[in-house]
Amino acid sequence: MGLPPRLRGEPRARLFGDPEQEYFVDGMVEDIITGLSRIKWLIVIARNSSFTYKGKAVDVRQVGRELGVRYVLEGGVRKAGSRLRIAAQLIEAETGAHLLGRQVRRRAGERLRPAGSHHR
């Protein structure tokens, strides 16, 4: 049997240097990393390792080699007034191929659910 998949979360934000918004995005990334780490069959790289690449344009394949991960979860947050757009993509580190992508659009304060989700 092969090794379990390894995943790294990547913080990215387009919030124009606003420290409060950067804090918000960093908190979201921490929450996602914490949630994913609860999946027993998934090895998630520690927050500090992921945040090493914060704000840097680094090829996903390089990240995969340096951290020994098979997958990278990257995404972004955009804010316009009270509206948020959150996007995430699951990328295979070896090839750089996008495997899955999701986008969520909400007003600040609304509960976040994937676009097209009908769960309550």
C-alpha positions in Angstrom: 0.0 0.0 0.0 1.3 3.5 -0.9 1.9 6.4 1.4 -1.1 8.5 2.4 -1.5 11.7 0.4 0.3 14.8 1.8 -1.3 18.2 1.4 -0.1 21.7 1.9 -2.4 24.8 2.3 -1.2 28.0 0.8 -2.3 31.5 2.0 -3.0 34.1 -0.7 -5.0 37.3 -0.5 -5.7 40.3 -2.8 -6.6 42.8 -0.1 -4.1 45.5 -1.0 -2.0 45.5 2.1 -4.8 45.9 4.7 -3.3 44.3 7.9 -6.8 43.5 9.2 -7.8 41.6 6.1 -4.5 39.8 6.0 -5.2 38.7 9.5 -8.6 37.5 8.4 -7.1 35.5 5.5 -4.4 34.0 7.7 -7.1 32.9 10.1 -9.1 31.2 7.3 -6.0 29.3 6.2 -5.3 28.2 9.7 -8.9 27.0 10.0 -8.7 25.1 6.8 -5.4 23.5 7.7 -6.8 22.5 11.1 -10.0 21.0 9.5 -8.0 19.0 7.0 -5.6 17.7 9.6 -8.6 16.0 11.3 -8.9 13.6 8.3 -7.0 10.6 9.5 -5.8 9.3 6.2 -4.5 12.7 5.1 -1.1 14.1 6.1 -1.3 17.9 6.2 1.9 20.0 6.3 2.2 22.3 9.4 1.0 25.9 9.2 4.5 27.3 9.7 5.9 25.3 6.7 3.0 26.5 4.5 3.4 30.2 5.6 7.0 30.1 4.5 5.8 30.6 0.9 3.3 33.4 1.8 3.4 36.3 -0.6 6.0 34.6 -2.9 5.4 33.5 -6.5 6.6 29.9 -6.3 6.0 27.1 -8.7 3.7 24.4 -7.2 6.1 21.7 -8.4 8.9 23.3 -6.5 6.8 23.5 -3.4 6.0 19.8 -3.8 9.6 18.8 -4.0 10.7 21.0 -1.1 8.0 19.9 1.3 7.5 16.4 0.0 3.8 16.8 -0.7 1.7 15.2 -3.4 -1.0 17.9 -3.4 -1.2 21.7 -2.8 -4.4 23.5 -1.9 -4.1 27.1 -3.0 -6.7 29.8 -3.2 -7.5 33.4 -2.8 -9.8 35.8 -1.1 -11.1 39.0 -2.7 -13.1 41.6 -1.0 -15.3 44.3 -2.5 -17.2 46.3 0.1 -19.1 43.7 2.1 -18.8 41.0 -0.6 -16.2 38.2 -0.3 -15.1 35.8 -3.1 -13.2 32.8 -1.9 -11.6 30.4 -4.4 -9.7 27.2 -3.8 -7.9 24.8 -6.1 -6.5 21.4 -5.4 -3.3 20.9 -7.5 -1.2 17.8 -8.1 2.3 19.0 -7.0 4.3 16.7 -9.4 2.6 17.9 -12.6 1.0 21.3 -11.6 -2.3 19.9 -12.9 -5.5 21.4 -11.3 -7.6 18.5 -10.0 -10.5 20.4 -8.4 -11.6 23.9 -8.0 -14.4 25.6 -5.9 -15.6 29.2 -5.5 -17.7 30.8 -2.8 -19.3 34.2 -2.9 -20.9 35.7 0.2 -21.5 38.9 2.1 -19.2 39.3 5.1 -20.8 37.6 8.0 -22.8 35.1 6.0 -22.2 31.4 6.5 -19.8 30.0 3.9 -20.9 27.1 1.7 -19.5 26.0 -1.7 -21.2 27.6 -4.7 -24.1 25.5 -5.9 -24.4 23.8 -2.4 -27.9 23.3 -1.2 -27.1 22.0 2.3 -28.5 23.9 5.3 
